[in-house]
């Protein structure tokens, strides 16, 4: 049993589990909104499991395809971050094992989708099909600069309306607005990731959104737009839903500024000082040894911003619910 558990943790790590807290926090916001309208709690929890496995499958598919690209171009390997596809290059797993695990993850997500369809109704099938399409096409879309659009759909309206529907069997304009506010910070995380990979992606002529802009300083301006729109949509939702407590999410603005500044000054060789406001930042010693400390430090700032925003959003929803 211990070996099985250790193997499970190993695959979770290979599937880039450090991003899972953001998925869970996005789900939590939608889940609490569903509870506010007497939604089915079990269905909401079941949806979380399906979302997690779909996310893990997407990460592995992304790594599998990136590995195929890296192997074709030695110049790209030299310019890419050391952490990219590390579990494959370090021979901890094989591409064939990754492919099999993707099938397992997708199968689990599909089974959960069937159960939720039986419990909530046929619209779940449409939601699940869109989710499956997003999972399978994410990496291909990222190569042509559409990764942000795919994430916007998957972690915005699709996730929020999906969770809300399986809980209440209805869709909601307020939930749609809620999804727009939260997904901007998820997009911020993804966009910071592509900004950190900018040099390597430009070397290989990848068509990410950053690469299409062509200039890193100009591309950084879009990060400001993502975060600004998230705060604007939060303000609009606060007035529409008569929940002014949502304005407590504005306490995350200083961290948004820090994330922007750290992304702007990022260099592979730079070792930033870690302060209490930069936490959580796990596995620091490991990242320092493998030479990816600065990369993950900056990436985790974007992750922490998204999570803290969702925590404050959840608190605001709970306060209104119990009143």
N, C-alpha and C positions, 0 to 999 in steps of 0.2 A: 504493500500500500504506500509505503514511504517513497519508493522509487517511482511509482505512478504519479504521486503528488509532485515530486521533484521534476519529473518529465513535463508535467502540466505547467509548472512555473517556468521551465526552460522555454517552452513554446510561447507562453505569454510574453516573455521577455523578447524573444525573437520577433514577435508580432508587434513590437514597439508599444508595449503597454503603457509607456509613460504618457501617451496621449489619451488613454482611456478615461482618466478623471474628467477630462473636458466633455467627452461623450456622455458620461454619467451625469454631469452637472447640467448639460443641456436637457437631458431627459428629465431631471429632477424639476426643472422649472415648468416644463409642460405637464408633468405628473401632478405637481401641486396645483396648477391651474385646473386640471381635471378634477381633483379632489374638491376644489372650491365649488364645483358644480355637481357634487355627489357622484363622481365617476367611479367605475369599477376598479378597485385597487389591485385586485389580482391580475386583471388584464393589463394594467399599467406596468406591473412588475414583470409580467411575462414579455411584454414588448421590450423592456430594457435588456433582457437576455438576448433576444433576437437582434437588437441593435448592436450590442457588444460584439457578437460573433460576426455580424456583417462588417463591422469596423475592422476587426482583426483580419478578416479575409481580404479586405481592401488593402491593408498595410502589406500583407504578404505578397499579394499580386503585384503591388507597386515595387517591392524589393526584387521579386523574381524578374520582372521586366527590366528594371534598372541594371541588374546583374548581367543580363544578356547584352545590354548596351555597353556596359563597362568593359566586358570581355573583348569587345570588338575594337576598342580604341585605347591604346596604352596612354596616349596623351590625356584622355579624359580621366583615366584612373589616377594619374599624377595630380591633376587639378581638382579632383573631387574630394569631398570631406572624407577623412579616414573612417568615420562612422558609417558611411554609406555601404550597405550590404555587408557589414563587418562579419555577421554570423555565417555568411556563405564563404567569404574570402578566408576566414579563419578556420574553415573546414569543420565548423560545429554542426552544420546541416548541409545537405545537398539540395540542388534545385528540384530534384525529384521528390524529396521529402517535403519541401515547401509546397509543391503542387498538390500532393496528397493531403496536406493539412488544410489547404484552401478548400478542397472538396469537402472535408469534414466540417469546417466552419460553415460553409454555405449550406450543407445538409441540415445542420442544427438550426440555422436561421430559417430555412424553408419549412421544417417541421413546426416550428413555433408559429410561422405565418399561417399554416394550415389550421392549427388549433385556434388561433385568433379569428380566422375567417369563420369557423364553426360557431364561435362564441359571439362575435360582433357583427358579422354580415359580409356580403359579397364585396363591398368597397375595399375591404382589406386586401383582396386579391390584386386590385389595381395598384394600391399603395406598395404592396410587396413586389410586384413586377417592376415598378419604377425603381425601388430600392435595389433589386437584383441587377438591373441594368446599370445603375450608378456604380455598384460594386465592381462589375466586370469591365466597365469602360473607363473607370477613373484614370488609370495609368495612361491609356491611349489619349484621353482628353488632355492630360497634363502635358503631353508632348506637343500639343498644338495650342497651348495657352488657354485651355478651358478648364483647368483644375479648379479655379475659384468659382466658376459657374456651377460645376458639378457639386462642389461642397456646399454652395449656397442652397441648391435644391435639396440635397440630402440632409444637411444638418439644420436647415431652416424650415420652410413650409412642410416638406415631406415628413420629417421627424415630429415636429410639433403637432401638425394636424393629424398625423397618424396616431400618435400616443393619445391625443385628445379624443379621436374618434373611437378607438378601441375601448376607451373608458366611458364615453358618454353616448356613442353612436350618432354623433352630430359633428359638424364642422363649425368653425367660429371665426369671424373677422378679427376679433380681439386676439385670438390665438395666432392668427396670421401676422398681425402686427407685433405680437410678442416674439415670434420667430425671427422677424426682420431685425429686431433689436439685438437678440442674443447671437444670431449667426454672424453678425458683423465682427464679433470678437473671436469666433471660431475661424473666420476668414483671415483675421489679423494673424492668428497663429500660423496658418498655412502660408500666408504671404511672407511672414518673417522667415519661415523655413526656406522659401524659394529665394528670398533676398540673400540669405546666408550662403546658398549654393550658387549665387549669381555667376561668379567667375568660372566655375566648373561647367555650368550649364551653357554659358556663352562660348566656352572652348569647343563644346560638342555641337553647338548651334541648336540646342533645344529650344522649342518655341513656347516656353513658359511666358506668363504675362509679363514678368520682369524683363525677360529677354526681348520680348516684342517691343517694350518701351525702349530698350537699348542702353539706357543710362541709369546707373544705380541711384544716383541722387534724385533724378526725376521720378524713378520708380518708387522711391521712399515716400513721395508726396501722396501716393495712393493709400499708403498705410494710414496717414492722417485722415483721409476721406472715409475709410472703413470705420475707424473708431468714432469719428465725428457723427457719422450717420447712425451708428448704434446708440449714441447718447441722445440724438435728436428723436429717434423712434421711441426711445424710452420715455422721453418727455411727452410725446404725443399720446402714447398709451396711458400714461399716468392721468392725463386729463380725460381721455375717452372712457377709461375704466373707473374713474373717480377714485383712484388709489395714488395719492400724492406721496405715499411711503416709497414708491418706486424711485423717487429722487435720491434715495440713499445710495443708489448705484453710482452716483456721481463722485462718491468718495474714492473711486478707483482711478479718477483722472490723473493723479500724480504718477501712478504706476504705468499708465498709458504713455505718459511723457518719458518715463525711464525706459520703457520698452523701445520707443522710437529712437531715443538717443543711443542706446546700446547697439541697436541694429545699424545705426548710421556709422558708428565708429568701429564696428566689428572688423577684426583681422584674425587670421588663423593663429598667429603666434602670440596674440595678446592674452594675458591671464588677468581677468578683472578681479577686483577686490569684492568679496562677498559680504554684504551687510544684512542685517536682520530683515530689511524690507525686500531683499532679493530671494528670501526663502518662501517655500521649500525648494531646495536644490539638492536632490539626492545623488548618491554615487559620485561625489566630487573627486575622491581619490582615484577612482577608476578612470574617469574622464581625463584627469590630469595626466595619468600614466600613458593613456593611448593618444594623447595630443588633441583631444576634442573638447577640452574644458570650456574655452571661449564660445564654441559653437552651441553647446548645450546650455551654458549660462544664459546666453541671449535668447535661445529658443524657450527656455523655461520661464523667462520673464513674460513672454507672450502667453504661455500656458497659464501662468499664475494670474495674469490679468483677467483672462477669460473665466477662470474658476472663481475668483473673488467677485467678479461682476455677477455671476450666476448665484453665488451664495447670498449676496445682498438682495438680488432680485427675488430669491426664494423667501428670504426673511420678510420682504415687503408683501409678498403674496400671502404668507402665513398670517401676518398681522391683520390684513384685511379679512381673511377667512374666519378667524376666531372672533372678530368683533361682532 
